[in-house]
Structure formats: structure tokens, C-alpha cells
């Protein structure tokens, strides 16, 4: 019985570790640092403007961004950053990038210029967002 329990614990640990690499990886620094990283790595920026109370924002976070295919593409071609628009640097960024609602996903060049703005939850989920990301990059 101990061996079975140990085996299950190991398998759960491995599956949790494997899942870590899936989906979009979000940069943990400031917006300015994300732009600098994008310039240095010759990438664009995917800016997820959200709020803590927004239902569709939560769907993006739990159902769309964890998609492996989307994550693989975004992580290779973009520096992704998520900002709560009501906390930290969010209000100042809201002045720079006026929004009509949440969530808003902006695809920016490394200088911060908007190339594409997506308002609301993409109806086609990860597949639609991936298509948009590819069209912006090309």
C-alpha cells in the first residue's frame, strides 16, 4: 500500500511539473521592463489589460491562456504581460492606453505602439487568439 501511495504522489508531482510549461508565460516585471525585454529579444508584446472583478478576464486566465499551442506561439514571439488596470501601474497605463472595457488584449511593438487591440473574450477562444497573434506578427 505504501508503494502505491508513493507511486501516486510521484505521478501527481510529475504531472504538475509537466503542466507548468504549458500555456502563456507572463512576464513578472513592470510594463517598461517588458518593453525593454521585447526590444532586447526582438519580440512584440502581448498586453492583457484586466481587472480582478471581470468574469471574462477570469475565463481568459483559466481557459484560454493555459492552451499549449497558444502558449508555445506567444512565448516564442511575444513578451506577455498581464496588468490589473485598477492596481499598481494599471491606472497610469490606462491613461496611456485608453480602454473601452475588460478584458482588452493589446498586441504592441517593442516601442509600445498598438498593432492590434482585442476587446472582450475572443469567441473562438485560444484558437482565435492564436490566429490574431499570428496575423499581427506577420
Backbone torsions as a table, in degrees:
resi	resn	phi	psi	omega
1	UNK	NA	-39.5	179.4
2	UNK	-63.3	-37.8	-179.6
3	UNK	-66.2	-38.8	179.2
4	UNK	-65.9	-44.6	179.3
5	UNK	-62.9	-44.2	177.8
6	UNK	-61.5	-44.1	178.7
7	UNK	-59.5	-46.1	-180.0
8	UNK	-62.6	-39.7	179.7
9	UNK	-65.2	-42.6	179.0
10	UNK	-63.1	-45.2	-179.2
11	UNK	-63.6	-40.9	177.4
12	UNK	-63.4	-41.2	178.9
13	UNK	-63.4	-43.6	-179.9
14	UNK	-65.7	-40.4	-179.5
15	UNK	-68.3	-36.3	177.2
16	UNK	-66.6	-40.5	178.7
17	UNK	-65.6	-41.9	-179.5
18	UNK	-65.6	-37.1	-178.2
19	UNK	-69.7	-20.1	-179.0
20	UNK	-59.0	-34.4	-176.3
21	UNK	-81.2	-7.5	-177.9
22	UNK	-85.0	150.5	173.2
23	UNK	84.7	-179.3	-178.4
24	UNK	-73.7	131.6	175.7
25	UNK	-97.3	120.3	-178.0
26	UNK	-94.2	134.2	177.5
27	UNK	-65.6	138.4	-174.6
28	UNK	-96.9	-1.3	-178.5
29	UNK	-91.3	-161.7	179.9
30	UNK	-79.7	168.8	178.3
31	UNK	-62.3	-43.7	178.8
32	UNK	-60.2	-41.1	178.2
33	UNK	-66.2	-35.6	178.0
34	UNK	-64.4	-41.0	177.5
35	UNK	-63.9	-42.5	179.2
36	UNK	-62.7	-41.8	178.2
37	UNK	-63.3	-42.1	179.0
38	UNK	-62.2	-43.4	178.0
39	UNK	-61.2	-48.1	-177.0
40	UNK	-61.3	-40.2	-176.5
41	UNK	-92.9	3.4	-178.9
42	UNK	55.1	50.3	178.7
43	UNK	-121.7	173.6	172.0
44	UNK	-101.6	179.9	-179.6
45	UNK	-120.1	133.8	169.5
46	UNK	-106.9	114.8	-174.6
47	UNK	-108.1	111.1	178.0
48	UNK	-94.9	106.8	178.5
49	UNK	-94.9	114.1	-174.7
50	UNK	-135.7	174.7	170.3
51	UNK	-131.5	161.0	-177.4
52	UNK	-69.8	-25.0	-175.6
53	UNK	-94.7	-4.4	-172.4
54	UNK	-80.9	116.3	179.6
55	UNK	-61.0	-51.1	178.1
56	UNK	-61.0	-30.0	176.7
57	UNK	-63.3	-39.4	179.2
58	UNK	-67.6	-36.2	176.7
59	UNK	-64.1	-43.3	176.6
60	UNK	-55.5	-47.2	-175.8
61	UNK	-66.5	-38.1	-174.2
62	UNK	-96.5	-25.7	-174.0
63	UNK	-115.0	-29.8	-174.2
64	UNK	-99.4	-56.2	-176.8
65	UNK	-61.5	-28.8	176.8
66	UNK	-71.9	-6.9	-179.0
67	UNK	-60.8	127.3	-175.9
68	UNK	-63.1	-46.6	-177.9
69	UNK	-62.5	-44.1	176.8
70	UNK	-61.9	-47.2	-179.3
71	UNK	-60.1	-43.5	179.7
72	UNK	-58.3	-44.4	-177.7
73	UNK	-70.8	-50.0	-178.4
74	UNK	-60.2	-45.9	-176.9
75	UNK	-63.5	-29.9	-179.8
76	UNK	-80.0	-35.1	-171.2
77	UNK	-111.4	-11.8	-175.4
78	UNK	-134.0	156.8	164.0
79	UNK	-100.9	115.3	-178.1
80	UNK	-92.9	134.5	176.2
81	UNK	-138.0	134.9	176.1
82	UNK	-111.6	133.7	-177.8
83	UNK	-131.7	126.0	171.7
84	UNK	-73.0	115.3	-172.6
85	UNK	-74.2	-1.9	177.9
86	UNK	-112.9	9.4	-178.1
87	UNK	-141.4	159.5	176.2
88	UNK	53.3	-127.8	-178.8
89	UNK	-82.7	0.8	-178.4
90	UNK	-55.4	-50.7	-179.7
91	UNK	-59.6	-39.2	178.4
92	UNK	-66.2	-40.5	177.6
93	UNK	-66.3	-32.1	176.3
94	UNK	-63.7	-29.7	175.3
95	UNK	-74.3	-34.8	179.1
96	UNK	-74.4	-38.0	-176.4
97	UNK	-126.4	82.0	-179.2
98	UNK	-57.6	135.3	-176.2
99	UNK	-115.1	150.9	177.8
100	UNK	-98.6	-13.5	-179.5
101	UNK	174.7	-179.7	-177.6
102	UNK	-126.1	146.6	-8.3
103	UNK	-74.8	156.6	169.4
104	UNK	-127.8	126.3	176.3
105	UNK	-108.6	123.9	178.5
106	UNK	-113.7	135.5	173.5
107	UNK	-103.0	119.9	-173.8
108	UNK	-120.4	153.6	169.3
109	UNK	-79.4	176.4	-175.2
110	UNK	-69.5	-9.1	175.3
111	UNK	-93.2	-3.8	179.1
112	UNK	93.6	6.9	179.2
113	UNK	-79.8	131.5	-179.4
114	UNK	-69.6	126.3	175.8
115	UNK	-102.2	-31.0	179.7
116	UNK	-159.8	139.5	178.1
117	UNK	-123.4	129.9	179.3
118	UNK	-117.1	112.3	-179.8
119	UNK	-93.4	126.4	176.6
120	UNK	87.6	178.3	-179.5
121	UNK	-77.1	121.2	177.9
122	UNK	-59.1	127.4	-176.2
123	UNK	-62.4	-31.5	179.4
124	UNK	-87.3	9.8	176.5
125	UNK	61.1	-141.5	-176.4
126	UNK	-61.0	-37.5	-178.6
127	UNK	-62.6	-44.7	179.3
128	UNK	-66.6	-43.0	-180.0
129	UNK	-64.0	-38.0	177.0
130	UNK	-63.1	-43.5	178.6
131	UNK	-60.8	-42.3	179.1
132	UNK	-65.1	-45.7	-179.6
133	UNK	-59.3	-40.9	179.4
134	UNK	-67.5	-40.7	-178.8
135	UNK	-67.0	-33.7	179.3
136	UNK	-71.3	-40.0	-177.0
137	UNK	-68.6	-31.6	-176.6
138	UNK	-87.5	NA	NA
